[in-house]
Amino acid sequence: MKRRFPQMSELRSLMQFEAINFDRRATRLAKAADVWDLRTIAKRRTPTAAFDYVDGAAQRELTYRRSRDAFDAVELIPRILHGTAEVDLSTSIAGGRSALPFGIAPTGFTRFMHAEGETGAVRAAAAAGIPFSLSTMGTRSLEEVAEAAPGSRRWFQLYLWKDREKSRALLERAQLAGYDTLLVTVDTPVAGQRLRDVRNGMVIPPKLNLKTVLDASYRPEWWFNFLSTDSLKFASLSNSATDLPTLINSMFDPTLSFADLEWIRSIWPGKLIVKGVLTTEDARKSVLAGADGLVVSNHGGRQLDRAPVSLLALPMIRAEVGPDIEIMLDSGIMSGSDIVAGLCAGADFVLIGRAYLYGLMAGGERGVARVIELLAEEIRVNMQLMGAASISDLGPELLRMRHGA
């Protein structure tokens, strides 16, 4: 092999030094190649109690792990020579358009993860043209979220209270504030046993003791934001502040029945979606009670451990209700490939919970925007490799579950 002295002209072309970016948040987020990277950043920057509230599940967390195993077992089928240079990621859901086939799921305690909370998330969703769902357990009120992003598409998630008049008042407020779709969560008659939260003493507002102070001391940005913003509260629940199991078990109704769903249907004028369906019988009864659509969900494994896996229940529920009832998939989604798998398996739309919260913890509103950006690009690349030019091209013929999933 002949050698020669390096040529300066050749070296000069290789020297491409990037300018120093003093925006540390932007630099941090740009380095994340996927949602799992954002989870790593979130864990480093967020106190243990807040991170574990997002990351954890019920009891032994079997349902959550099995959900991830099911997504990992999926095979997406590539089709060659289909000419898909341009991909349309937009879709129609619950009577409106979404620029992407996924939206933000309702989550509680959100400002505990990052001070920007629901405000940052709804703004990121609005910028991306996707729906944002506000939880009954939200830490910003219906009105505050509406004011933060007036042009956004907003959904409201309801836990039915024992006091029906308070539930009615919440629905009236949601309608007045421009929420067009109601998600009625039906899988939480009582709080699931989330053992990480028990061990961490998870309450709102968080208790300050030696353990929590030490845990937050090397996360100065979170600590500063917590101390310099208004106190945490369940903003739609008359500013209530308590631990989650106590609040759920004292206020929410374990006797909820399909008759109650019919009552909600009678007073809610917009789209009504039932969230937490995992069986064909419950799917059929929900539709008969007036549901416009369903969310096939095991609550991210956070309620009944050993519950069915949402992705595996989805095809049976689709077969039961037929093509005209809109179905969304929830629980365990961490990538664009997971979203594509859900769409192929029979979902019209997907909701992301943990995934967006990892982004929120990693970088506030910009972190949520980064999650949306990463997922959108992953969906786009997957669809091009699968020969799908639009969401309607994704069907069961492009998906296969590996043996043993």
VENJO-V478680 format. One record per residue. SS is DSSP state (H for helix, E for strand, - for the rest). D_CENTER is the distance of its C-alpha to the mean C-alpha in whole Angstrom. Layout:
# VENJO-V478680
[[SS/D_CENTER] [SS/D_CENTER]]
This chain:
# VENJO-V478680
[[-/57] [-/58] [-/57] [-/57] [-/56] [-/53] [-/53] [H/52] [H/51] [H/49] [H/47] [H/47] [H/44] [H/42] [-/42] [-/39] [-/37] [-/34] [-/35] [-/34] [-/30] [-/30] [-/27] [H/26] [H/22] [H/22] [H/24] [H/22] [H/19] [H/21] [-/22] [-/18] [-/19] [-/15] [H/12] [H/14] [H/17] [H/14] [H/14] [H/17] [H/18] [H/15] [H/17] [H/21] [H/20] [-/18] [-/20] [H/20] [H/19] [H/16] [H/15] [H/16] [H/14] [H/11] [H/12] [-/14] [-/14] [-/17] [-/21] [-/22] [-/18] [H/19] [H/17] [H/14] [H/17] [H/18] [H/15] [H/15] [H/18] [H/18] [H/16] [H/18] [-/21] [E/20] [E/23] [E/22] [-/26] [-/27] [-/30] [-/32] [-/34] [-/32] [-/32] [-/29] [-/29] [-/27] [-/24] [E/22] [-/18] [-/18] [E/18] [E/18] [E/16] [-/17] [-/20] [E/19] [E/18] [E/15] [-/16] [-/14] [-/13] [E/9] [E/7] [E/5] [-/4] [-/7] [-/7] [-/11] [-/13] [H/11] [H/15] [H/16] [H/14] [-/15] [-/18] [-/16] [H/13] [H/12] [H/15] [H/14] [H/10] [H/12] [H/15] [H/13] [H/11] [H/15] [H/17] [H/15] [-/15] [-/12] [-/11] [E/9] [E/9] [E/11] [E/11] [-/15] [-/14] [-/13] [-/16] [-/17] [-/18] [H/18] [H/21] [H/20] [H/17] [H/19] [H/21] [H/19] [-/18] [-/21] [-/20] [-/17] [-/15] [E/14] [E/13] [E/14] [E/13] [E/16] [-/17] [-/21] [E/23] [-/27] [-/28] [H/28] [H/29] [H/26] [H/24] [H/26] [H/26] [H/22] [H/22] [H/25] [H/23] [H/20] [H/22] [H/25] [-/22] [-/21] [E/18] [E/18] [E/16] [E/16] [E/13] [E/16] [E/14] [-/17] [-/16] [-/17] [-/21] [-/21] [-/19] [-/18] [-/20] [-/18] [H/21] [H/20] [H/19] [H/23] [H/24] [H/23] [-/24] [-/21] [-/21] [-/21] [-/23] [-/23] [-/27] [-/29] [-/31] [H/32] [H/29] [H/27] [H/29] [H/30] [H/26] [H/25] [H/29] [-/28] [-/24] [H/26] [H/24] [H/21] [H/25] [H/26] [H/23] [H/23] [H/27] [H/27] [-/24] [-/25] [-/24] [-/21] [-/21] [E/19] [-/20] [-/20] [-/22] [-/25] [-/24] [E/24] [-/23] [-/23] [-/22] [H/19] [H/21] [H/24] [H/22] [H/20] [H/24] [H/26] [H/24] [E/22] [-/24] [-/25] [-/27] [-/24] [-/26] [H/26] [H/28] [H/26] [H/24] [H/27] [H/27] [H/24] [H/25] [H/28] [H/27] [-/24] [-/25] [-/22] [E/19] [E/19] [E/16] [E/16] [E/13] [E/14] [E/17] [-/18] [-/22] [H/24] [H/26] [H/23] [H/22] [H/25] [H/26] [H/23] [H/24] [H/27] [-/26] [-/25] [-/21] [-/21] [E/18] [E/16] [E/12] [E/13] [-/11] [-/13] [H/10] [H/9] [H/13] [-/13] [-/16] [-/19] [-/19] [-/21] [-/19] [-/19] [-/16] [H/14] [H/15] [H/19] [H/19] [H/18] [H/21] [H/23] [H/21] [H/21] [H/25] [H/26] [H/24] [-/25] [-/24] [-/24] [-/21] [E/18] [E/16] [E/12] [E/10] [-/8] [-/8] [-/9] [-/8] [-/9] [-/12] [H/13] [H/15] [H/13] [H/12] [H/15] [H/16] [H/14] [H/16] [H/19] [-/19] [-/19] [-/15] [-/16] [E/12] [E/9] [E/5] [E/2] [-/2] [H/5] [H/6] [H/6] [H/7] [H/10] [H/11] [H/11] [H/13] [H/15] [H/16] [H/15] [H/14] [H/16] [H/14] [H/10] [H/13] [H/14] [H/11] [H/11] [H/14] [H/14] [H/12] [H/14] [H/17] [H/17] [H/16] [H/19] [H/21] [H/20] [H/21] [H/25] [H/26] [H/25] [-/27] [-/25] [-/25] [E/23] [H/20] [H/22] [H/24] [-/21] [-/23] [H/24] [H/27] [H/24] [E/23] [E/25] [E/24] [-/26] [-/28] [-/27] [-/23]]
